[in-house]
């Protein structure tokens, strides 16, 4: 269903049902935004925990010199 079709059907609803539908839509949007905020906060905490590893020096890139080598297992 397209956005235009949804709006056309929405217009056909009685006023009380329109308000109820709007309330549910806002609730869904609020939940979705809350989920995104939770994910953002988790990523920020993880990045802060890893900051000392990145700040200490070249330990994280010590094996990049082997990137061009082919490994056969």
C-alpha positions in Angstrom: 0.0 0.0 0.0 1.4 3.4 -0.9 1.5 6.5 1.3 -1.2 8.1 -0.8 -3.5 5.0 -0.5 -3.0 5.0 3.2 -3.9 8.6 3.5 -7.0 8.2 1.4 -8.2 5.3 3.6 -7.3 7.3 6.7 -9.6 10.1 5.6 -12.5 7.6 5.4 -12.2 6.7 9.0 -14.4 8.3 11.6 -12.7 11.0 13.7 -12.3 8.9 16.9 -10.7 6.1 14.9 -8.3 8.6 13.2 -7.2 9.7 16.6 -6.7 6.2 17.8 -4.7 5.3 14.7 -2.5 8.4 15.1 -1.9 7.5 18.7 -0.7 4.0 17.7 1.5 5.4 14.9 3.1 7.8 17.3 3.7 5.0 19.8 5.4 2.8 17.0 7.6 5.8 16.0 8.5 6.4 19.7 9.5 2.8 20.2 11.6 2.8 17.0 13.4 5.9 18.1 14.0 4.4 21.5 15.5 1.3 19.9 17.9 3.5 17.9 18.9 5.5 21.0 19.6 2.3 22.9 21.8 1.0 20.0 23.6 4.4 19.9 24.2 4.3 23.6 25.6 0.7 23.4 27.9 1.6 20.6 29.2 4.7 22.5 29.9 2.6 25.6 31.7 0.0 23.5 33.8 2.7 21.8 34.7 4.2 25.1 35.8 0.8 26.5 38.1 0.3 23.4 39.6 3.8 23.5 42.6 2.8 25.7 43.4 0.0 23.2 43.5 2.4 20.3 45.3 5.2 22.3 48.2 3.0 23.5 49.9 2.6 20.1 50.4 0.3 17.2 49.4 -3.0 18.9 46.2 -3.2 16.8 48.0 -3.0 13.5 51.0 -5.2 14.2 49.8 -7.9 11.8 48.8 -5.7 8.9 52.2 -6.3 7.3 50.9 -9.9 6.6 47.8 -8.7 4.8 49.3 -9.2 1.3 50.4 -12.8 2.1 48.1 -15.6 1.0 47.4 -18.1 3.7 46.4 -21.7 2.9 44.8 -23.8 5.5 
